[in-house]
Every structure is written in structure tokens, then in C-alpha cells.
Amino acid sequence: MSESSLASTAPPPLHTIRSHNSAISTLFVSGDNERIYSGDVSGLVVITSTRSIRPLASWKAHTDGLLGVEEWGEQQLITSVCSSLRVLEKIACP
């Protein structure tokens, strides 16, 4: 690929999701592509619908910054920080 074929600017975003006031430190998209799980450096987790691009749920999962958030099977959600993992019942979202 030649340099002349590379784009000189990034394409414009289709959507901008502003659910966090702190820097996002982890992001996970569900296996069925229905939900985006995001976590930030303040410990906040937000679940966003990929259909409506609106938050479905949010909560303070940890007091420290999140390193990861993922679905585990059909019923659990895992959050992690430097020194601990939490396994939670998955929140039923509309």
C-alpha cells in the first residue's frame, strides 16, 4: 500500500457515547453485539445498548479504576481491578 492511498484524516464518528465523566479504561462488546460494557478509572461500569446507543444500566463496581469487564456465560458479569475480581449476576436489560 502506498503512502498516497492512506487517509490523511480519521473518518468522522457515527456515534459519540458520553456516559463517563472519567477516562474509560476498559471496553467489551457482548457476544450477540447487543450491549457495550465500558468501565472507567473511577470504578464506574456502564452498559450501553447498541440498538438505541443509550445507557441501559450503570453502577459503581469498584472504588479503584477498572481493568476489565466481561460477560461470563449467560448469567454472570466479571469486573476486575488490580487486586480483585468480582463475579456478579448479569443485570437484566430491556
C-alpha positions in Angstrom: 0.0 0.0 0.0 1.5 3.3 -1.0 1.5 6.4 1.2 -0.7 8.3 -1.2 -3.5 5.7 -0.6 -3.6 6.2 3.1 -6.2 8.6 4.5 -4.8 11.8 5.9 -7.6 12.3 8.4 -9.7 9.9 10.5 -13.2 9.3 9.3 -16.0 11.1 11.3 -17.6 9.0 14.1 -21.1 7.6 13.5 -21.9 8.0 17.2 -20.3 9.5 20.3 -21.3 8.0 23.6 -20.8 10.2 26.6 -21.7 8.0 29.6 -18.5 8.6 31.6 -17.0 11.6 33.3 -13.7 9.8 33.9 -11.3 8.2 31.4 -12.5 4.9 30.0 -10.1 2.1 30.9 -11.9 -1.0 29.6 -14.4 -1.8 26.9 -16.2 -5.1 26.0 -18.9 -5.8 23.3 -21.3 -8.7 24.1 -21.1 -11.8 22.0 -24.5 -11.1 20.5 -23.5 -7.5 19.7 -26.4 -6.1 21.7 -24.5 -4.4 24.6 -21.3 -2.4 25.1 -19.8 -2.7 28.6 -17.5 0.2 29.5 -15.5 0.8 32.7 -13.6 3.8 33.8 -10.8 4.8 36.1 -13.3 5.8 38.9 -14.7 2.3 39.0 -17.9 3.0 37.1 -19.4 0.4 34.8 -21.9 1.4 32.1 -23.9 -1.0 29.9 -25.0 0.7 26.6 -27.5 -0.7 24.1 -26.0 -1.0 20.6 -29.5 -0.5 19.2 -30.5 2.7 20.9 -27.0 3.9 21.8 -28.4 4.7 25.2 -27.3 3.5 28.7 -29.2 0.6 30.0 -27.6 0.5 33.4 -24.6 2.0 35.4 -23.2 1.5 38.8 -20.0 2.0 40.8 -18.4 -1.5 40.7 -15.2 -0.7 42.4 -13.5 2.2 44.2 -10.4 1.8 42.0 -10.1 2.1 38.3 -11.4 -0.9 36.3 -9.0 -3.1 34.3 -11.7 -5.3 32.7 -15.4 -6.0 32.4 -16.8 -9.0 30.5 -19.8 -11.3 30.3 -19.2 -14.8 31.6 -21.7 -17.2 30.2 -25.4 -16.3 30.1 -25.9 -15.1 33.7 -22.7 -13.5 35.1 -20.6 -10.4 34.6 -17.0 -10.1 35.8 -15.3 -6.9 36.8 -11.6 -6.6 37.7 -9.2 -4.1 39.3 -5.6 -4.5 40.2 -6.2 -6.6 43.3 -9.6 -8.3 42.9 -12.2 -9.8 40.6 -15.9 -9.6 41.2 -18.4 -12.0 39.7 -21.9 -10.5 39.5 -25.3 -11.7 38.4 -25.9 -10.2 35.0 -28.3 -7.3 35.0 -31.5 -7.9 33.1 -31.7 -5.2 30.5 -34.8 -4.4 28.4 
